[in-house]
Amino acid sequence: MAITAKDVAELRKQTGCGMMDCKNALVEADGDFDKAIKILREKGVASAAKKASRIAADGLVDILTEGNVTAMVEVNTETNFVAKNETFRAFVKGILRTIIANRPADIEALTACKFDGTDDTVEAVLQEKTFTIGEKLSLRRFIIVDGVVSTYIHGMGATGVIVNFAVDAAVAEKAEFAEFAKNIALQVAAMSCQYVAKEDVPESVLAEEKEILLKQMEQDPKFAGKPANVLEGIIKGKLGKFFDTNCLLEQGYVKEDSMNVSKYVAETAKALGGDIKILAFYRYDKGEGLQKREDNFAEEIANMVKS
């Protein structure tokens, strides 16, 4: 059967694969489109396997809210160029809808779910996208949050933040609360912290911090001969600085440095006539802790020539 340019273009439109890949698949399938698509998918699995050893440390953090359920996900790519691709970004939105619809327990359970609007698993769609996009894609992590939230995405998906609130329904509906909640999400994005309140810091963390501070003072001549109760007072003061840095409610409010976040929450609650409490926050920084890919274009071109 003769394969026409129109056939190749149509298959490319359906699959997003390269022109030569589409032409070869149609030739192999004797012009049968369904068989050609299957061939491309099979090659996509092989292609994805070859890419498995590559480093995917770029990518995208995205957030979606449906009703009172909010999900945040990080999907990694090899390059920022692909992370900006609309096909990839639409795929991430599909992942978020899949998460909200299925509420999987972990990444393994997520990959076994049917991808939003299809009969294919997330794993199968991920492999197909790896093949068609041409880079290793990786589902790294996700979180599901129920209830009243504020969200923020910074830098086209570089950082994502969800803040979960306990608040009276009447207060939650007010525009002033929405502005307040947005400001808290911006605070979390701008000022990295680990805990909501001092009470949330584990005793083991405090004990380790005290030990570090004590050893520092032991090595500092100006603290030599100081009584234990004096050293304890100094440590208490230094722990205050630890709380100011690591606890959201103790941090200085970024838009008004004359008060901390705790005071901002209290003043807002009073002004709006109800109770407001920050229950939790979640922050994903794209590629955090992952090894970055280092491109060697000369070597890559040399390898292409050899092949």
ROBAFI-518585 format. One record per residue (C-alpha): x, y negated, z negated; residue number from 1; residue in three letters. Coordinates in steps of 0.2 Angstrom, whole numbers. Layout:
<rs>
- X, Y, Z, NUM, ala $
...
</rs>
This chain:
<rs>
- 0, 0, 0, 1, met $
- 7, -17, 5, 2, ala $
- 10, -29, -10, 3, ile $
- 5, -47, -6, 4, thr $
- 12, -63, -14, 5, ala $
- -6, -66, -20, 6, lys $
- -6, -49, -29, 7, asp $
- 10, -53, -38, 8, val $
- 4, -70, -43, 9, ala $
- -12, -63, -50, 10, glu $
- -3, -50, -60, 11, leu $
- 9, -64, -67, 12, arg $
- -6, -74, -71, 13, lys $
- -14, -60, -81, 14, gln $
- 2, -55, -90, 15, thr $
- 14, -70, -91, 16, gly $
- 28, -59, -84, 17, cys $
- 41, -64, -72, 18, gly $
- 37, -63, -53, 19, met $
- 50, -49, -49, 20, met $
- 44, -39, -64, 21, asp $
- 26, -40, -58, 22, cys $
- 31, -36, -40, 23, lys $
- 41, -20, -46, 24, asn $
- 27, -15, -57, 25, ala $
- 14, -16, -43, 26, leu $
- 25, -6, -31, 27, val $
- 28, 7, -44, 28, glu $
- 9, 8, -47, 29, ala $
- 5, 8, -29, 30, asp $
- -5, -8, -31, 31, gly $
- -16, -2, -45, 32, asp $
- -17, -17, -57, 33, phe $
- -22, -7, -72, 34, asp $
- -7, 4, -70, 35, lys $
- 4, -10, -67, 36, ala $
- -1, -19, -83, 37, ile $
- 2, -3, -92, 38, lys $
- 20, -1, -84, 39, ile $
- 24, -19, -89, 40, leu $
- 18, -15, -107, 41, arg $
- 28, 0, -108, 42, glu $
- 43, -10, -102, 43, lys $
- 38, -23, -115, 44, gly $
- 40, -10, -129, 45, val $
- 57, -5, -122, 46, ala $
- 62, -23, -120, 47, ser $
- 56, -27, -138, 48, ala $
- 67, -12, -144, 49, ala $
- 82, -19, -136, 50, lys $
- 79, -36, -144, 51, lys $
- 77, -29, -162, 52, ala $
- 95, -32, -166, 53, ser $
- 94, -50, -162, 54, arg $
- 93, -64, -175, 55, ile $
- 76, -73, -176, 56, ala $
- 79, -87, -188, 57, ala $
- 69, -101, -179, 58, asp $
- 51, -101, -176, 59, gly $
- 35, -109, -184, 60, leu $
- 26, -111, -200, 61, val $
- 7, -113, -198, 62, asp $
- -9, -114, -208, 63, ile $
- -27, -111, -205, 64, leu $
- -43, -114, -216, 65, thr $
- -59, -106, -213, 66, glu $
- -73, -109, -226, 67, gly $
- -65, -107, -243, 68, asn $
- -50, -96, -237, 69, val $
- -34, -103, -231, 70, thr $
- -19, -93, -224, 71, ala $
- -1, -98, -221, 72, met $
- 11, -88, -210, 73, val $
- 29, -89, -204, 74, glu $
- 33, -81, -187, 75, val $
- 51, -82, -182, 76, asn $
- 59, -84, -165, 77, thr $
- 77, -85, -159, 78, glu $
- 76, -102, -153, 79, thr $
- 67, -119, -156, 80, asn $
- 63, -119, -137, 81, phe $
- 51, -104, -139, 82, val $
- 44, -111, -155, 83, ala $
- 37, -126, -146, 84, lys $
- 29, -115, -132, 85, asn $
- 10, -116, -132, 86, glu $
- 8, -98, -128, 87, thr $
- 18, -94, -144, 88, phe $
- 9, -106, -154, 89, arg $
- -8, -99, -149, 90, ala $
- -1, -82, -154, 91, phe $
- 2, -88, -171, 92, val $
- -15, -96, -173, 93, lys $
- -22, -78, -168, 94, gly $
- -11, -71, -182, 95, ile $
- -19, -83, -194, 96, leu $
- -37, -79, -189, 97, arg $
- -32, -60, -190, 98, thr $
- -25, -63, -208, 99, ile $
- -41, -72, -214, 100, ile $
- -53, -59, -206, 101, ala $
- -44, -44, -213, 102, asn $
- -35, -50, -228, 103, arg $
- -20, -37, -226, 104, pro $
- -10, -33, -242, 105, ala $
- 7, -36, -233, 106, asp $
- 16, -37, -217, 107, ile $
- 15, -18, -214, 108, glu $
- -4, -19, -216, 109, ala $
- -5, -34, -205, 110, leu $
- 4, -26, -190, 111, thr $
- -9, -12, -191, 112, ala $
- -24, -24, -190, 113, cys $
- -33, -27, -173, 114, lys $
- -27, -43, -167, 115, phe $
- -40, -57, -166, 116, asp $
- -52, -54, -152, 117, gly $
- -44, -39, -145, 118, thr $
- -43, -20, -147, 119, asp $
- -24, -20, -148, 120, asp $
- -15, -20, -165, 121, thr $
- -5, -35, -170, 122, val $
- 11, -24, -168, 123, glu $
- 6, -20, -150, 124, ala $
- 3, -39, -146, 125, val $
- 19, -44, -155, 126, leu $
- 29, -32, -144, 127, gln $
- 20, -38, -128, 128, glu $
- 24, -56, -133, 129, lys $
- 42, -52, -136, 130, thr $
- 43, -45, -119, 131, phe $
- 34, -59, -110, 132, thr $
- 42, -73, -120, 133, ile $
- 59, -65, -119, 134, gly $
- 65, -67, -137, 135, glu $
- 64, -57, -152, 136, lys $
- 48, -62, -163, 137, leu $
- 46, -57, -181, 138, ser $
- 32, -59, -193, 139, leu $
- 41, -64, -209, 140, arg $
- 28, -68, -222, 141, arg $
- 11, -74, -226, 142, phe $
- 0, -80, -240, 143, ile $
- -19, -80, -243, 144, ile $
- -27, -94, -254, 145, val $
- -45, -95, -260, 146, asp $
- -54, -110, -266, 147, gly $
- -51, -129, -265, 148, val $
- -34, -133, -256, 149, val $
- -24, -146, -248, 150, ser $
- -12, -142, -234, 151, thr $
- 2, -150, -225, 152, tyr $
- 13, -146, -210, 153, ile $
- 29, -155, -207, 154, his $
- 39, -157, -192, 155, gly $
- 29, -146, -180, 156, met $
- 30, -131, -191, 157, gly $
- 46, -134, -200, 158, ala $
- 38, -134, -217, 159, thr $
- 21, -128, -223, 160, gly $
- 13, -132, -240, 161, val $
- -3, -126, -248, 162, ile $
- -9, -133, -265, 163, val $
- -23, -125, -274, 164, asn $
- -34, -135, -286, 165, phe $
- -47, -132, -299, 166, ala $
- -59, -146, -297, 167, val $
- -78, -150, -300, 168, asp $
- -88, -148, -284, 169, ala $
- -94, -166, -285, 170, ala $
- -77, -173, -286, 171, val $
- -70, -161, -272, 172, ala $
- -82, -169, -260, 173, glu $
- -76, -187, -262, 174, lys $
- -64, -195, -250, 175, ala $
- -53, -201, -264, 176, glu $
- -50, -183, -270, 177, phe $
- -45, -178, -252, 178, ala $
- -33, -193, -251, 179, glu $
- -26, -188, -269, 180, phe $
- -25, -169, -263, 181, ala $
- -15, -174, -247, 182, lys $
- -3, -184, -258, 183, asn $
- 0, -169, -269, 184, ile $
- 4, -158, -254, 185, ala $
- 16, -172, -247, 186, leu $
- 24, -172, -264, 187, gln $
- 28, -153, -263, 188, val $
- 34, -155, -246, 189, ala $
- 46, -170, -250, 190, ala $
- 52, -164, -267, 191, met $
- 56, -146, -268, 192, ser $
- 51, -138, -285, 193, cys $
- 48, -121, -292, 194, gln $
- 34, -122, -305, 195, tyr $
- 18, -132, -308, 196, val $
- 21, -135, -326, 197, ala $
- 34, -133, -340, 198, lys $
- 24, -119, -347, 199, glu $
- 26, -109, -331, 200, asp $
- 45, -108, -332, 201, val $
- 49, -90, -338, 202, pro $
- 59, -88, -354, 203, glu $
- 73, -79, -345, 204, ser $
- 76, -94, -334, 205, val $
- 76, -106, -348, 206, leu $
- 88, -94, -358, 207, ala $
- 100, -93, -343, 208, glu $
- 99, -112, -341, 209, glu $
- 103, -115, -359, 210, lys $
- 118, -103, -358, 211, glu $
- 125, -112, -343, 212, ile $
- 123, -129, -352, 213, leu $
- 131, -122, -368, 214, leu $
- 146, -115, -358, 215, lys $
- 148, -132, -349, 216, gln $
- 149, -141, -366, 217, met $
- 161, -129, -373, 218, glu $
- 173, -133, -359, 219, gln $
- 171, -152, -361, 220, asp $
- 183, -159, -374, 221, pro $
- 170, -173, -379, 222, lys $
- 159, -160, -386, 223, phe $
- 173, -152, -397, 224, ala $
- 168, -151, -415, 225, gly $
- 150, -156, -413, 226, lys $
- 138, -148, -425, 227, pro $
- 127, -134, -418, 228, ala $
- 111, -145, -421, 229, asn $
- 119, -159, -411, 230, val $
- 123, -148, -397, 231, leu $
- 105, -141, -397, 232, glu $
- 98, -158, -396, 233, gly $
- 109, -162, -381, 234, ile $
- 104, -146, -373, 235, ile $
- 85, -150, -376, 236, lys $
- 88, -167, -367, 237, gly $
- 97, -159, -352, 238, lys $
- 82, -146, -351, 239, leu $
- 71, -161, -349, 240, gly $
- 80, -166, -333, 241, lys $
- 78, -148, -327, 242, phe $
- 59, -149, -330, 243, phe $
- 59, -166, -321, 244, asp $
- 67, -158, -306, 245, thr $
- 59, -141, -305, 246, asn $
- 41, -143, -312, 247, cys $
- 29, -152, -301, 248, leu $
- 19, -161, -314, 249, leu $
- 35, -168, -322, 250, glu $
- 42, -175, -306, 251, gln $
- 41, -193, -302, 252, gly $
- 27, -197, -291, 253, tyr $
- 35, -201, -274, 254, val $
- 22, -215, -270, 255, lys $
- 23, -223, -287, 256, glu $
- 39, -220, -296, 257, asp $
- 33, -228, -312, 258, ser $
- 23, -213, -316, 259, met $
- 25, -194, -315, 260, asn $
- 13, -182, -305, 261, val $
- 5, -177, -321, 262, ser $
- 0, -195, -325, 263, lys $
- -6, -197, -307, 264, tyr $
- -17, -182, -309, 265, val $
- -24, -188, -325, 266, ala $
- -28, -205, -318, 267, glu $
- -36, -199, -303, 268, thr $
- -47, -187, -313, 269, ala $
- -53, -201, -324, 270, lys $
- -56, -213, -309, 271, ala $
- -67, -199, -300, 272, leu $
- -76, -194, -316, 273, gly $
- -71, -176, -317, 274, gly $
- -58, -163, -321, 275, asp $
- -43, -159, -309, 276, ile $
- -30, -146, -311, 277, lys $
- -16, -140, -300, 278, ile $
- -17, -121, -301, 279, leu $
- -3, -117, -289, 280, ala $
- 7, -122, -274, 281, phe $
- 15, -113, -260, 282, tyr $
- 29, -119, -248, 283, arg $
- 37, -111, -233, 284, tyr $
- 52, -118, -225, 285, asp $
- 55, -111, -208, 286, lys $
- 70, -99, -207, 287, gly $
- 74, -102, -226, 288, glu $
- 88, -90, -231, 289, gly $
- 90, -82, -213, 290, leu $
- 106, -81, -204, 291, gln $
- 105, -93, -189, 292, lys $
- 108, -88, -171, 293, arg $
- 125, -94, -164, 294, glu $
- 124, -95, -145, 295, asp $
- 139, -91, -134, 296, asn $
- 134, -96, -117, 297, phe $
- 150, -92, -109, 298, ala $
- 150, -74, -116, 299, glu $
- 131, -73, -111, 300, glu $
- 135, -78, -93, 301, ile $
- 150, -66, -92, 302, ala $
- 138, -52, -98, 303, asn $
- 125, -56, -85, 304, met $
- 138, -56, -71, 305, val $
- 145, -39, -77, 306, lys $
- 127, -31, -77, 307, ser $
</rs>
